[in-house]
Amino acid sequence: MPDATAADHIDRLDPLAFRELRRANVQRCRGSYHDPHDWSPSDWATAMAGELGEVCDLIKRERRGEAVSLHAVGAELADLVTYADLLAHRMGIDLGAAIREKFDVVSHRVGSSVRLGEVG
C-alpha cells in the first residue's frame, strides 16, 4: 500500500472534528439502531474488536501479497473509530480531549516537541 497515495487522499479531505462525529454518530445510532446506552461498554468494546479484526485481516492479506485497496482498509478503520466514539460516549468520555491529552503525554515522554494541546 503506497503511503504517499493515502497521505495525498487525506490531505484533500476536509477535517472531521470529533464533536461533529459525536453528534452525527449518536443521532444515527438512536435513529437507526438503538440508544447508545442500550449497549454496555463491553458490547461496544466487542464491536470495536470485531472491526479491528477486519482491519488486521486486510493487512495480513496485503502482507501476503494480495491486492488490498486503501479504501477497504480506510472503511474498516472508520468503523473502528465510529465504535470507539460510541464507547466513549457511552462512558461519558470526550474522545477528542482524551486523544489530545494522551498524545501530548506521549510526546513529552519521548522528547518530541509535537503537541496537539499546547504550542511547541
Summary of the structure (lengths in Angstrom):
residues: 120
radius of gyration: 16.6
end to end distance: 32.0
largest distance: 45.0
contacts: 280
relative contact order: 0.12
helix: 72%
strand: 0%
